[in-house]
Amino acid sequence: MKARALAGVLLALCAAGPAAARPAPPTFCVEWVEQSREGYERLTLFADRTVAWKRNRGGSQQMKRQRLTTEEAAFYCDYFRGDGIWSGPDDLRSGLTGDFVKQSIVTLARADGTRKSIRFDELSAMTPESAALRSSLEGLKGIFTAPLAPASRFTAENLPPGTILKRFDGVLFRVKRIEAIKGVVELEGVNEPYSEFRKIEELRYLFAPPERP
């Protein structure tokens, strides 16, 4: 009987082992740290929809907090957890250094606790997805100075072919084609020879709104 009881305890411990080893749910979706010799900035989107921004430069500190809407937080967290970003390279650093060259590390966290870190600097050759990632982070940081544009500024009617859109990192795109029924727009770089497809509903998280006619 004692042997059977002991065996039962061992089986229970073995069954509990993997569950106990599972990583705890993350408290954030993304964290972006940008630093140089002058100081650093840290932008964090927490799982409770709070965005926190902190800057330390020359010994002085600034910190701001703001809460996203449920829709905005859901988009950002789903976007940062997407396969397009997670399947990309982890290290995009140019290898060039300088006292004032900003170095970045972006840490992404999925709901199951797994994480991915991406490193780049101001001189990095970015992939289309990593460039879009940086642009979305710039847009997220921009909410402290101006709210995101409403979805009504990015409708099919407001995006006829030829419309110029400025991504939050400053890169310009032209609307090449729009499929209103599918809710998809094809964009081509004004100064870069490539095209990409984006859902119309996600444009406001990556681009400044088109100028009104």
N, C-alpha and C positions, 0 to 999 in steps of 0.2 A: 504493500500500500504506500509505504514511504517513497519507494522508488517511482511509483506511478505519479505521486504528488509532485516529486522533484522534477520529473519529466514534464509535467504540465506547466510548472513554473518556468522552466527553461524555454518551452515552446512559446509561452506568453511573452517572455522577454525578447525572443527572437522576432516575434510578430510586431512588437512595439518598437523595435530598433529603427527600422526605416522611417516610421512616422516621426519618431523623435528626432531623426537626423534631417528632416525636411527643413529648409530655410524658412525663417519667419516671414510673414507677408511684409513687403516693403512699406516704408512710411512715405516714400516719394516716388514720382514717376520719372523725373529727370533732374539732374543737377549739372550745371555748367559753371566751371571755374576757369576764369581767364586771368592770367597774371603776367607781369613783367617786372622789371626792376623798380618801377614806380609804385607798384602795389598790386592789388587783385580785386576782382569782382566775382561774386558768387550769386547765381540765380538758381532757385530751387522751386519746383512745383511739387507740393506735397499731396498725398493721397486724399486729404480732406479738402482739396480745391484751393488751398492757400498758396499764393506765389510770394516768395520772400526774396528780396534783393539786398545784397550787402556789398559795400565798397569800402576798401581800406586803401587810402593813398596818402603818402606823406605824413603818416601818423594820425590822420583824421579819419573817422568812420562815419558812414551813412548807412541807414537801413530803412527799408520800406516793406510793407506787407499789403497785399490785396487779395481778395477772394474772387475766384472766377465763378461764372454761372455753371450750373450742372452740365449744360450742353458744351460749353467751352472746355471745361476740364475733361469731359469724356473724349472730345476730339483729340486734345493734346496727348492724353495718356494712351489712347489707342494708336495714335500716330507714332509716338515714340517707341511703342512696343511692336511696331509692324515689322514684317519679315524683310521688307526692302532695306530698312536701316540696319537691322541685326545681321543681315547676310553680307554687309559691306565690310571693308577693311577696318581694322582697329587702330592702325597707326598711319596717319597721313602727314606726319611732320616732314617739313622740307629738308631738315638737317642743317639749315642756316640759323645762326644764332646772333643775338645782339642784345644790348642792354635794354632796348625799348621795344623789341619784337615781342608781341603778345603770344603766349603759349596757352593753349586751351586743352582741357580735358572734360569730356561730356560723359557722365555716368547715367546709363539707362537702367531701369528696373521694371521687370515684369511682375505680374500678380503672383506668380509662383515663387518669387524670391530670387530668380536668376538675374544676373546683371551683365551688362556689357559696357566697356569703356572705349571711347574713341578719342584719339589725340590728334591735334592739328595746330597749326600756327597761322599767322597772317600771310605767309608766303606759300602755304600749302596748295598743291594742285588737287582740288576737290573733285570727287565724283558727283554726278548729278544729284544722287540721293543725299550725300553728306552736305552738299551746298544747300539743298532744300532744308535739311535739318538745321543748319546754322541760321538760315533765313527765318525758320519758324521760331527759333530761340530769340532772335532779334525782335520778332513780332511780340513774343511773350514778354520780353523785357520792356517793350514799348508801351505796354498797358499802363505803366506808371506815369506816362506823360500824356497819353491819349488812349481812349478806349478803342477796341477793335471795331472796324467798320461793320455796320449791320449787313446781314445777308442780302437785303434788298438792293445793296450797291453792286452786287455781283450776280445779277440775273442774266439769262440768255439775251434779253432785250438790251441790256446795258453793255454787252460784250460782242458787238458785231466784229467780223473779221477786219483786222487792221488796228484794232484797239491796242494801245501800248499799256502794259502793266509793269509797275516797278516793284520788284521783289524787295523784301525788307533789308536785304544785304546790299541793295543798290543796283542789282543786275536787272537789265531791261528785257522784257519779252513782248512779243507781238502775238495777238490772237490770230492763229492761222485758220482754224476751223472749229465750229462748235456744233455739238449734237445735243440739242435741247431735250429730246426725248430720253436719251441715255444719261443726260446730266453730266456730259463730259466735254472738256475743251482741249484742243490741241494748241500748244504754245511753241513758238520758235524763238530762239535767242536772237536779239537784235544784233549783238556783237559776237555771239558765239554760235558756231554752226551745228546746232543740234535741236531736236524737238522733243517735247515730252507731253504726256497726257495727264491731266488733272481733273478731279471731280470739281464741278462748279461750286459745290457746297464747302470745299476746303480752301478755296482761293483767299478768303478773307483772313485766314490764319497765316498766309505766306506772302500776300501782296498788299500794297496800299491800294485803295479803291481807285478805279479809273476816273479821270477828270470828267466832270459833268460837261455835256455839250453846251 
